[in-house]
Amino acid sequence: MMNWQEADILSVLDQCCDSYTFPMLDNGYVYLAATRLSLFRSTEDWALVIEVFGFSPRAGIPDTHVHTFASRLHNRDTEANYVSREAYENYLARHPHNESRFVYPIEEGDWLDPENLEWVVGGPHELILRGKPVPAPVLADSHAHGIVPLDAAQMHTFELARVLAATNRDDVLASTLERRASVLPEMQQILQLEAWHHPDVVEEEHRPGNSPTFQQLAKVLVTGDVSHYRPALESNTHWENWPEGGTL
């Protein structure tokens, strides 16, 4: 039997906001391109996974950040990953119910401007997406998917990521195994959302604990009944709703 109540789950998510480990879709360091949310459950445990595909100039290449929040986490980092026992214990103490994993669906290649990784080389190129060659998006593709290029002469890497999110969504987001990397194997996936109303967690009053969306999701996790998710607010997880993302 699950010992967690809805308030307990929401408290975990709010605490992760305090430690900046709950996803902010207007993260100033990441240009948002695509998101997905999944719920997992067993008779005793719960997990909520949010995938965020985007581009951070500091990372150099687009990536997918898999955020997992759970009553118990699977496949945690080992002590060998840390410089000392104290550092390892600090990791466990600071992240008792959340884990981050990164996926790199696109390989580096000659499509990237070697002088500035925030730009895409002009002209036709291929890139390797999930091990397969695909044509690298070009400026004309931006317009076709509602993306207004910042520069009329050359494509930005974050614009390429947004085109790929529109054309190859399942490839840029996490695979089933990647999504479950920190989820206990006995849990079953009970819900997957391609869009939802995400709180603007910069404002304390908009934390998950005060979000109708996450209040409903917490109830789904506790009861296992997906009918408790009845969204009344319009979804806002498309990148165009978070224009401040990546601008720092």
URGI-V475818 format. One record per run of one state. SS is the DSSP state (h for helix, s for strand, l for the rest). FROM is the first residue (numbers start at 1). TO is the last residue. Records with the same first field share a line. If there is no record, write none. Layout:
SS->FROM-TO ; FROM-TO
This chain:
l->1-5 ; 19-30 ; 42-45 ; 56-62 ; 71-78 ; 82-84 ; 95-97 ; 104-105 ; 107-111 ; 113-118 ; 121-125 ; 130-131 ; 136-138 ; 145-155 ; 168-168 ; 173-175 ; 180-187 ; 194-203 ; 207-207 ; 211-211 ; 224-225 ; 229-238 ; 242-248
h->6-18 ; 79-81 ; 85-94 ; 139-144 ; 157-167 ; 169-172 ; 176-179 ; 204-206 ; 208-210 ; 212-223 ; 226-228 ; 239-241
s->31-41 ; 46-55 ; 63-70 ; 98-103 ; 106-106 ; 112-112 ; 119-120 ; 126-129 ; 132-135 ; 156-156 ; 188-193
